[in-house]
Amino acid sequence: MIRTLLIEDEPASRAILRRMLAAHPDIRLAGEAASLPAARTLLARDNYDLVFLDIQLVGGSGFDLVPLVRREARIIFVTAHNQHALRAFEVNALDYLTKPVRAWRLADSLRRLTARPAEPHPATTSPLADEDLVLLKSGAHQRLVAVHDIIAVETQENYSLVRLADGSRELVRRSLQDWVARLPARCFLRVHRTTLVNLKQVTGYRRTAPKSVSLHVAGLRRLVPVSRDRWAEVQRRLPALPHEK
């Protein structure tokens, strides 16, 4: 039996999801919440295995509640904004559903849970798209950013430093290789063993030595070095890149 919490502030949406869950005999509804305070009370308990969590809640975001979900429980996000395929990094997310929730889509999410109940299942294994959102999490701090606002990612031992178009940066516990696998390859390129850059933000290059090249990246004060074995790929991807002195 999968003990389930339903956190949704729209009564009609909550009723629809409740009715759909009733068609699954292995699901037992352990509680419902329509507000952030009520949700916090429910999440403080230990009598649940799964949480359906609406992203847009009155007075805040469902992501504000993520740190309160017990470690052993899984999360299925629910969102009305289907223009984004929401990818939530660093969240124990089984899946995400868009409203109106379809019965077959709900069943697919629940099959994932029963197939591999003990292992965290990412929201998706497919690469991100340029318009997608990413949840960056560092300790208790969380932030949603658009993929196209990421200008570079740098390795920091077991962490990665994500540099953003607004000049800010976020240190997250995710390897650079993970970012290489997830960020869209048509927009991002690993130009050095330590750095992944958004090619749309590259404005030019400079010869820093007879056989060394560095890139100018919009929003970064320092030049980004390019490994010798990656320079040919940069030229292929950016054939009109200006040579700056």
BALOBA-1460 file (C-alpha; in Angstrom, 3 decimals):
// residues 245
<rec num="1" residu="m" x="0.000" y="0.000" z="0.000"/>
<rec num="2" residu="i" x="1.367" y="3.413" z="-1.030"/>
<rec num="3" residu="r" x="0.399" y="6.077" z="1.488"/>
<rec num="4" residu="t" x="-0.159" y="9.283" z="-0.439"/>
<rec num="5" residu="l" x="-0.500" y="13.001" z="0.329"/>
<rec num="6" residu="l" x="-2.314" y="15.374" z="-1.985"/>
<rec num="7" residu="i" x="-1.203" y="19.021" z="-1.789"/>
<rec num="8" residu="e" x="-3.270" y="21.161" z="-4.143"/>
<rec num="9" residu="d" x="-4.978" y="24.499" z="-3.457"/>
<rec num="10" residu="e" x="-7.661" y="24.219" z="-6.174"/>
<rec num="11" residu="p" x="-10.646" y="22.185" z="-4.877"/>
<rec num="12" residu="a" x="-11.717" y="21.068" z="-8.357"/>
<rec num="13" residu="s" x="-8.222" y="19.875" z="-9.303"/>
<rec num="14" residu="r" x="-7.861" y="18.136" z="-5.958"/>
<rec num="15" residu="a" x="-11.194" y="16.344" z="-6.441"/>
<rec num="16" residu="i" x="-10.243" y="15.182" z="-9.937"/>
<rec num="17" residu="l" x="-6.923" y="13.805" z="-8.792"/>
<rec num="18" residu="r" x="-8.548" y="12.157" z="-5.765"/>
<rec num="19" residu="r" x="-11.044" y="10.433" z="-8.022"/>
<rec num="20" residu="m" x="-8.343" y="9.267" z="-10.404"/>
<rec num="21" residu="l" x="-6.237" y="7.896" z="-7.569"/>
<rec num="22" residu="a" x="-9.232" y="5.909" z="-6.327"/>
<rec num="23" residu="a" x="-8.901" y="3.767" z="-9.464"/>
<rec num="24" residu="h" x="-5.559" y="2.470" z="-8.166"/>
<rec num="25" residu="p" x="-6.155" y="-0.015" z="-5.331"/>
<rec num="26" residu="d" x="-2.549" y="0.150" z="-4.116"/>
<rec num="27" residu="i" x="-2.906" y="3.881" z="-3.349"/>
<rec num="28" residu="r" x="-4.241" y="4.989" z="0.033"/>
<rec num="29" residu="l" x="-4.863" y="8.696" z="0.564"/>
<rec num="30" residu="a" x="-3.202" y="9.635" z="3.856"/>
<rec num="31" residu="g" x="-4.032" y="13.339" z="3.838"/>
<rec num="32" residu="e" x="-4.844" y="16.451" z="1.827"/>
<rec num="33" residu="a" x="-3.780" y="20.074" z="2.118"/>
<rec num="34" residu="a" x="-4.975" y="23.193" z="0.346"/>
<rec num="35" residu="s" x="-2.558" y="25.703" z="1.870"/>
<rec num="36" residu="l" x="1.101" y="26.019" z="2.788"/>
<rec num="37" residu="p" x="0.509" y="25.874" z="6.576"/>
<rec num="38" residu="a" x="-1.671" y="22.766" z="6.249"/>
<rec num="39" residu="a" x="0.891" y="21.178" z="3.947"/>
<rec num="40" residu="r" x="3.706" y="21.800" z="6.408"/>
<rec num="41" residu="t" x="1.689" y="20.017" z="9.096"/>
<rec num="42" residu="l" x="1.098" y="17.003" z="6.860"/>
<rec num="43" residu="l" x="4.701" y="16.783" z="5.713"/>
<rec num="44" residu="a" x="5.953" y="16.784" z="9.312"/>
<rec num="45" residu="r" x="4.412" y="13.350" z="9.765"/>
<rec num="46" residu="d" x="6.041" y="10.064" z="8.810"/>
<rec num="47" residu="n" x="2.966" y="8.218" z="7.555"/>
<rec num="48" residu="y" x="3.362" y="8.785" z="3.803"/>
<rec num="49" residu="d" x="5.353" y="7.384" z="0.893"/>
<rec num="50" residu="l" x="4.311" y="9.646" z="-1.969"/>
<rec num="51" residu="v" x="3.385" y="13.331" z="-2.331"/>
<rec num="52" residu="f" x="1.472" y="14.920" z="-5.187"/>
<rec num="53" residu="l" x="2.720" y="18.485" z="-4.964"/>
<rec num="54" residu="d" x="1.229" y="21.393" z="-6.873"/>
<rec num="55" residu="i" x="3.911" y="23.868" z="-7.941"/>
<rec num="56" residu="q" x="1.738" y="26.998" z="-7.839"/>
<rec num="57" residu="l" x="0.199" y="27.411" z="-4.391"/>
<rec num="58" residu="v" x="-1.480" y="30.434" z="-2.881"/>
<rec num="59" residu="g" x="1.149" y="32.318" z="-0.906"/>
<rec num="60" residu="g" x="4.144" y="30.458" z="-2.258"/>
<rec num="61" residu="s" x="5.595" y="27.693" z="-4.391"/>
<rec num="62" residu="g" x="5.436" y="23.957" z="-3.928"/>
<rec num="63" residu="f" x="9.221" y="24.030" z="-4.125"/>
<rec num="64" residu="d" x="9.198" y="25.828" z="-0.771"/>
<rec num="65" residu="l" x="7.897" y="22.579" z="0.701"/>
<rec num="66" residu="v" x="10.447" y="20.232" z="-0.845"/>
<rec num="67" residu="p" x="12.897" y="20.402" z="2.098"/>
<rec num="68" residu="l" x="10.069" y="19.295" z="4.406"/>
<rec num="69" residu="v" x="9.301" y="16.076" z="2.537"/>
<rec num="70" residu="r" x="10.611" y="13.057" z="4.406"/>
<rec num="71" residu="r" x="13.708" y="11.592" z="2.773"/>
<rec num="72" residu="e" x="12.115" y="8.216" z="2.078"/>
<rec num="73" residu="a" x="9.105" y="9.689" z="0.268"/>
<rec num="74" residu="r" x="8.799" y="10.412" z="-3.449"/>
<rec num="75" residu="i" x="7.372" y="13.507" z="-5.113"/>
<rec num="76" residu="i" x="5.247" y="13.893" z="-8.208"/>
<rec num="77" residu="f" x="4.992" y="17.556" z="-9.178"/>
<rec num="78" residu="v" x="1.791" y="18.895" z="-10.694"/>
<rec num="79" residu="t" x="1.784" y="22.044" z="-12.817"/>
<rec num="80" residu="a" x="-0.668" y="23.985" z="-14.961"/>
<rec num="81" residu="h" x="2.112" y="25.445" z="-17.066"/>
<rec num="82" residu="n" x="2.620" y="22.913" z="-19.815"/>
<rec num="83" residu="q" x="4.694" y="25.316" z="-21.905"/>
<rec num="84" residu="h" x="7.637" y="24.174" z="-19.788"/>
<rec num="85" residu="a" x="8.754" y="20.607" z="-19.259"/>
<rec num="86" residu="l" x="9.843" y="21.214" z="-15.699"/>
<rec num="87" residu="r" x="13.083" y="19.498" z="-14.826"/>
<rec num="88" residu="a" x="13.854" y="19.557" z="-11.123"/>
<rec num="89" residu="f" x="17.509" y="18.951" z="-10.293"/>
<rec num="90" residu="e" x="18.422" y="17.971" z="-6.769"/>
<rec num="91" residu="v" x="14.856" y="17.019" z="-5.866"/>
<rec num="92" residu="n" x="13.692" y="13.507" z="-5.089"/>
<rec num="93" residu="a" x="11.175" y="13.765" z="-7.924"/>
<rec num="94" residu="l" x="9.549" y="10.726" z="-9.446"/>
<rec num="95" residu="d" x="7.816" y="12.636" z="-12.216"/>
<rec num="96" residu="y" x="5.850" y="15.758" z="-13.105"/>
<rec num="97" residu="l" x="2.295" y="15.965" z="-14.406"/>
<rec num="98" residu="t" x="0.649" y="18.797" z="-16.296"/>
<rec num="99" residu="k" x="-2.955" y="19.829" z="-15.791"/>
<rec num="100" residu="p" x="-5.407" y="18.569" z="-16.770"/>
<rec num="101" residu="v" x="-3.908" y="15.308" z="-15.548"/>
<rec num="102" residu="r" x="-4.621" y="12.380" z="-17.855"/>
<rec num="103" residu="a" x="-5.433" y="8.966" z="-16.442"/>
<rec num="104" residu="w" x="-2.820" y="7.209" z="-18.574"/>
<rec num="105" residu="r" x="-0.157" y="9.722" z="-17.555"/>
<rec num="106" residu="l" x="-0.949" y="9.251" z="-13.868"/>
<rec num="107" residu="a" x="-0.821" y="5.477" z="-14.284"/>
<rec num="108" residu="d" x="2.585" y="5.780" z="-15.954"/>
<rec num="109" residu="s" x="3.926" y="7.775" z="-12.991"/>
<rec num="110" residu="l" x="2.651" y="5.222" z="-10.501"/>
<rec num="111" residu="r" x="4.203" y="2.378" z="-12.493"/>
<rec num="112" residu="r" x="7.577" y="4.077" z="-12.127"/>
<rec num="113" residu="l" x="7.113" y="4.144" z="-8.383"/>
<rec num="114" residu="t" x="6.226" y="0.465" z="-8.055"/>
<rec num="115" residu="a" x="8.873" y="-0.637" z="-10.529"/>
<rec num="116" residu="r" x="11.771" y="0.973" z="-8.627"/>
<rec num="117" residu="p" x="10.465" y="2.066" z="-5.235"/>
<rec num="118" residu="a" x="13.823" y="2.273" z="-3.483"/>
<rec num="119" residu="e" x="15.729" y="4.387" z="-6.003"/>
<rec num="120" residu="p" x="15.283" y="8.103" z="-6.685"/>
<rec num="121" residu="h" x="13.879" y="8.578" z="-10.157"/>
<rec num="122" residu="p" x="14.680" y="11.853" z="-11.897"/>
<rec num="123" residu="a" x="11.856" y="13.877" z="-13.376"/>
<rec num="124" residu="t" x="13.189" y="12.944" z="-16.791"/>
<rec num="125" residu="t" x="16.253" y="11.395" z="-18.370"/>
<rec num="126" residu="s" x="15.931" y="13.288" z="-21.642"/>
<rec num="127" residu="p" x="18.109" y="16.326" z="-22.355"/>
<rec num="128" residu="l" x="16.826" y="19.714" z="-21.371"/>
<rec num="129" residu="a" x="15.571" y="22.214" z="-23.915"/>
<rec num="130" residu="d" x="16.622" y="25.851" z="-24.122"/>
<rec num="131" residu="e" x="13.285" y="27.083" z="-22.733"/>
<rec num="132" residu="d" x="13.093" y="24.580" z="-19.864"/>
<rec num="133" residu="l" x="13.401" y="25.461" z="-16.198"/>
<rec num="134" residu="v" x="15.980" y="23.992" z="-13.836"/>
<rec num="135" residu="l" x="15.802" y="23.923" z="-10.067"/>
<rec num="136" residu="l" x="19.175" y="24.854" z="-8.573"/>
<rec num="137" residu="k" x="19.520" y="23.805" z="-4.959"/>
<rec num="138" residu="s" x="22.332" y="24.554" z="-2.536"/>
<rec num="139" residu="g" x="21.512" y="23.475" z="0.993"/>
<rec num="140" residu="a" x="18.214" y="25.087" z="1.955"/>
<rec num="141" residu="h" x="18.514" y="27.656" z="-0.842"/>
<rec num="142" residu="q" x="16.548" y="26.887" z="-4.011"/>
<rec num="143" residu="r" x="16.085" y="28.786" z="-7.225"/>
<rec num="144" residu="l" x="14.350" y="28.153" z="-10.535"/>
<rec num="145" residu="v" x="16.224" y="29.366" z="-13.608"/>
<rec num="146" residu="a" x="15.716" y="29.036" z="-17.355"/>
<rec num="147" residu="v" x="18.269" y="26.961" z="-19.238"/>
<rec num="148" residu="h" x="18.941" y="29.837" z="-21.640"/>
<rec num="149" residu="d" x="19.954" y="32.014" z="-18.655"/>
<rec num="150" residu="i" x="22.878" y="29.705" z="-17.872"/>
<rec num="151" residu="i" x="26.008" y="31.165" z="-19.473"/>
<rec num="152" residu="a" x="28.598" y="28.748" z="-18.092"/>
<rec num="153" residu="v" x="29.093" y="25.854" z="-15.672"/>
<rec num="154" residu="e" x="32.443" y="25.288" z="-13.959"/>
<rec num="155" residu="t" x="33.567" y="22.263" z="-12.001"/>
<rec num="156" residu="q" x="34.310" y="22.816" z="-8.301"/>
<rec num="157" residu="e" x="35.503" y="19.391" z="-7.082"/>
<rec num="158" residu="n" x="32.277" y="17.547" z="-6.152"/>
<rec num="159" residu="y" x="30.203" y="20.623" z="-6.961"/>
<rec num="160" residu="s" x="29.588" y="22.819" z="-9.975"/>
<rec num="161" residu="l" x="29.380" y="26.588" z="-10.172"/>
<rec num="162" residu="v" x="26.523" y="27.735" z="-12.381"/>
<rec num="163" residu="r" x="26.996" y="31.250" z="-13.763"/>
<rec num="164" residu="l" x="23.852" y="33.071" z="-14.824"/>
<rec num="165" residu="a" x="23.028" y="35.874" z="-17.242"/>
<rec num="166" residu="d" x="22.032" y="38.268" z="-14.454"/>
<rec num="167" residu="g" x="25.562" y="38.110" z="-13.050"/>
<rec num="168" residu="s" x="24.716" y="35.806" z="-10.153"/>
<rec num="169" residu="r" x="26.074" y="32.325" z="-9.550"/>
<rec num="170" residu="e" x="24.912" y="29.213" z="-7.746"/>
<rec num="171" residu="l" x="27.042" y="26.415" z="-6.296"/>
<rec num="172" residu="v" x="25.206" y="23.093" z="-6.590"/>
<rec num="173" residu="r" x="26.123" y="19.514" z="-5.786"/>
<rec num="174" residu="r" x="26.180" y="18.138" z="-9.317"/>
<rec num="175" residu="s" x="29.094" y="17.071" z="-11.464"/>
<rec num="176" residu="l" x="30.054" y="18.846" z="-14.654"/>
<rec num="177" residu="q" x="29.537" y="15.590" z="-16.539"/>
<rec num="178" residu="d" x="25.918" y="15.520" z="-15.359"/>
<rec num="179" residu="w" x="25.414" y="18.993" z="-16.801"/>
<rec num="180" residu="v" x="27.029" y="17.928" z="-20.081"/>
<rec num="181" residu="a" x="24.551" y="15.066" z="-20.336"/>
<rec num="182" residu="r" x="21.503" y="17.175" z="-19.488"/>
<rec num="183" residu="l" x="22.007" y="20.596" z="-21.067"/>
<rec num="184" residu="p" x="21.081" y="20.862" z="-24.775"/>
<rec num="185" residu="a" x="24.118" y="19.986" z="-26.901"/>
<rec num="186" residu="r" x="23.066" y="22.393" z="-29.651"/>
<rec num="187" residu="c" x="23.541" y="25.300" z="-27.212"/>
<rec num="188" residu="f" x="26.248" y="24.116" z="-24.799"/>
<rec num="189" residu="l" x="29.751" y="22.825" z="-25.364"/>
<rec num="190" residu="r" x="32.423" y="21.607" z="-22.986"/>
<rec num="191" residu="v" x="35.410" y="23.681" z="-24.089"/>
<rec num="192" residu="h" x="37.721" y="22.611" z="-21.285"/>
<rec num="193" residu="r" x="37.802" y="19.801" z="-18.730"/>
<rec num="194" residu="t" x="36.661" y="22.373" z="-16.149"/>
<rec num="195" residu="t" x="34.146" y="24.434" z="-18.115"/>
<rec num="196" residu="l" x="30.927" y="24.122" z="-20.093"/>
<rec num="197" residu="v" x="29.759" y="27.249" z="-21.946"/>
<rec num="198" residu="n" x="26.573" y="28.474" z="-23.588"/>
<rec num="199" residu="l" x="27.640" y="28.997" z="-27.203"/>
<rec num="200" residu="k" x="24.995" y="31.683" z="-27.672"/>
<rec num="201" residu="q" x="26.893" y="33.799" z="-25.142"/>
<rec num="202" residu="v" x="30.322" y="33.484" z="-26.786"/>
<rec num="203" residu="t" x="31.231" y="36.816" z="-28.405"/>
<rec num="204" residu="g" x="34.781" y="36.212" z="-29.636"/>
<rec num="205" residu="y" x="38.133" y="34.584" z="-28.993"/>
<rec num="206" residu="r" x="41.672" y="35.673" z="-28.230"/>
<rec num="207" residu="r" x="45.050" y="34.022" z="-28.814"/>
<rec num="208" residu="t" x="46.627" y="34.050" z="-25.366"/>
<rec num="209" residu="a" x="49.732" y="32.160" z="-26.567"/>
<rec num="210" residu="p" x="50.914" y="30.729" z="-29.897"/>
<rec num="211" residu="k" x="48.893" y="27.552" z="-29.328"/>
<rec num="212" residu="s" x="46.410" y="28.720" z="-26.686"/>
<rec num="213" residu="v" x="42.941" y="30.165" z="-27.260"/>
<rec num="214" residu="s" x="40.455" y="31.667" z="-24.805"/>
<rec num="215" residu="l" x="36.849" y="32.715" z="-25.303"/>
<rec num="216" residu="h" x="35.042" y="35.919" z="-24.472"/>
<rec num="217" residu="v" x="31.709" y="34.956" z="-22.897"/>
<rec num="218" residu="a" x="29.062" y="37.618" z="-22.293"/>
<rec num="219" residu="g" x="28.565" y="38.128" z="-18.575"/>
<rec num="220" residu="l" x="31.967" y="36.777" z="-17.568"/>
<rec num="221" residu="r" x="34.809" y="39.095" z="-16.679"/>
<rec num="222" residu="r" x="37.547" y="36.571" z="-17.277"/>
<rec num="223" residu="l" x="38.393" y="34.693" z="-20.455"/>
<rec num="224" residu="v" x="37.485" y="31.012" z="-20.687"/>
<rec num="225" residu="p" x="40.397" y="28.809" z="-21.841"/>
<rec num="226" residu="v" x="39.779" y="26.276" z="-24.592"/>
<rec num="227" residu="s" x="41.551" y="22.920" z="-24.579"/>
<rec num="228" residu="r" x="43.642" y="22.301" z="-27.700"/>
<rec num="229" residu="d" x="41.635" y="19.217" z="-28.595"/>
<rec num="230" residu="r" x="38.349" y="21.164" z="-28.401"/>
<rec num="231" residu="w" x="39.264" y="24.219" z="-30.421"/>
<rec num="232" residu="a" x="38.389" y="22.569" z="-33.739"/>
<rec num="233" residu="e" x="34.889" y="21.821" z="-32.441"/>
<rec num="234" residu="v" x="34.458" y="25.421" z="-31.291"/>
<rec num="235" residu="q" x="35.417" y="26.634" z="-34.768"/>
<rec num="236" residu="r" x="33.030" y="24.196" z="-36.383"/>
<rec num="237" residu="r" x="30.154" y="25.274" z="-34.145"/>
<rec num="238" residu="l" x="30.970" y="28.987" z="-34.344"/>
<rec num="239" residu="p" x="32.541" y="29.526" z="-37.783"/>
<rec num="240" residu="a" x="31.981" y="33.313" z="-37.754"/>
<rec num="241" residu="l" x="33.440" y="33.863" z="-34.270"/>
<rec num="242" residu="p" x="35.445" y="37.115" z="-34.340"/>
<rec num="243" residu="h" x="39.094" y="37.209" z="-33.343"/>
<rec num="244" residu="e" x="39.500" y="39.835" z="-30.641"/>
<rec num="245" residu="k" x="42.823" y="41.317" z="-29.554"/>
